[in-house]
Amino acid sequence: MRKAEVNPERAALTRLLRKEARARKVKLWRRVAELLEKAKRRRIAVNLSTINRHTERGDQVVVPGKTLSAGLLTHPVTVAAFSFSAKARKKIEEAGGKCLKLEEMLSINPEGKKVKLLA
């Protein structure tokens, strides 16, 4: 068997999330780190239709994986994810929302207050 290849960016992010979760006692960031560590075939992918269904105007959402473009987004939301498809990024911005990396969301909202985890 081959040893699994490790994405250094993902590994560094996971370490940062765990460190902040311990320091601030925030379970959200620990859970996001756990979900990011999953095997490639078990990682999270969330479509815009899911985000639209589970959010309201102005909500903050964390996706511990990739955000995909299937569906419509009818209201502005702030989405933080490990990665975005190009179309998903475009649709979120057209709806008046923001696309952030997980590190950015962590620095903006280190306590994880009023953040929805979509996994």
C-alpha positions in Angstrom: 0.0 0.0 0.0 1.1 3.5 -0.7 1.3 6.1 2.0 -1.4 8.7 1.7 -0.1 12.0 0.3 -0.6 14.9 2.7 -1.6 18.3 1.5 0.7 20.6 3.5 -1.8 23.5 3.3 -4.5 21.3 4.8 -2.2 19.9 7.5 -1.1 23.4 8.5 -4.7 24.6 8.7 -5.7 21.6 10.8 -2.9 22.3 13.2 -4.0 26.0 13.4 -7.6 25.1 14.0 -6.8 22.6 16.8 -4.5 25.1 18.5 -7.1 27.9 18.4 -9.8 25.4 19.6 -7.7 24.5 22.6 -6.7 28.0 23.4 -10.2 29.5 23.2 -12.1 26.4 24.2 -14.2 26.5 21.0 -15.6 23.2 19.9 -16.5 24.5 16.4 -12.9 24.8 15.3 -12.0 21.4 16.7 -14.9 19.8 14.8 -13.8 21.6 11.5 -10.3 20.2 12.0 -11.6 16.7 12.5 -13.7 16.9 9.3 -10.7 18.3 7.3 -8.6 15.3 8.4 -10.9 12.7 6.8 -9.8 10.6 3.9 -10.1 12.2 0.5 -13.1 10.2 -0.6 -14.9 11.1 2.6 -14.3 14.8 2.6 -17.2 17.3 2.6 -18.6 19.0 -0.5 -21.5 21.3 -0.1 -23.6 22.8 -2.9 -25.0 26.3 -3.0 -28.5 24.9 -2.9 -27.8 23.4 0.5 -26.3 26.7 1.7 -29.4 28.6 0.4 -31.8 26.2 2.2 -30.1 26.3 5.6 -29.2 30.0 5.8 -30.8 33.4 6.0 -29.6 36.8 4.8 -26.3 37.8 6.5 -25.5 34.4 8.0 -21.9 33.1 8.4 -21.3 29.6 7.2 -18.3 27.3 7.5 -17.8 24.4 5.0 -15.0 22.1 6.1 -14.3 21.1 2.5 -15.2 22.3 -0.9 -18.1 24.6 -1.9 -19.7 23.6 -5.2 -21.9 25.6 -7.6 -25.0 23.4 -8.0 -28.1 25.4 -7.2 -28.9 29.0 -6.6 -28.1 31.4 -3.8 -30.8 34.0 -3.3 -29.5 36.0 -0.4 -26.1 37.3 0.7 -24.1 35.1 3.1 -20.5 34.9 4.2 -19.1 31.4 3.3 -15.7 30.2 4.7 -14.4 27.0 3.1 -11.2 25.1 2.4 -11.8 25.6 -1.3 -14.4 26.9 -3.8 -15.2 26.0 -7.3 -14.9 29.0 -9.7 -18.6 29.0 -10.4 -19.5 28.8 -6.7 -17.3 31.8 -5.9 -18.9 33.8 -8.7 -22.5 32.9 -7.7 -21.8 33.8 -4.0 -20.3 37.2 -5.0 -23.2 37.9 -7.4 -25.7 37.3 -4.6 -23.8 39.9 -2.5 -22.0 37.4 -0.3 -18.4 36.9 0.6 -16.0 34.0 0.0 -13.4 33.5 2.7 -10.7 31.0 3.5 -11.1 29.2 6.8 -8.1 31.0 8.2 -9.8 34.3 7.5 -13.0 33.3 9.2 -10.9 32.1 12.2 -9.2 35.5 12.5 -12.5 37.4 12.0 -14.5 35.3 14.4 -12.2 33.3 16.7 -14.9 32.5 19.2 -17.1 31.0 16.4 -20.2 33.0 17.5 -23.2 32.8 15.2 -21.4 30.5 12.7 -23.3 27.6 11.0 -21.3 24.5 10.2 -22.5 22.8 7.1 -21.1 19.3 6.8 
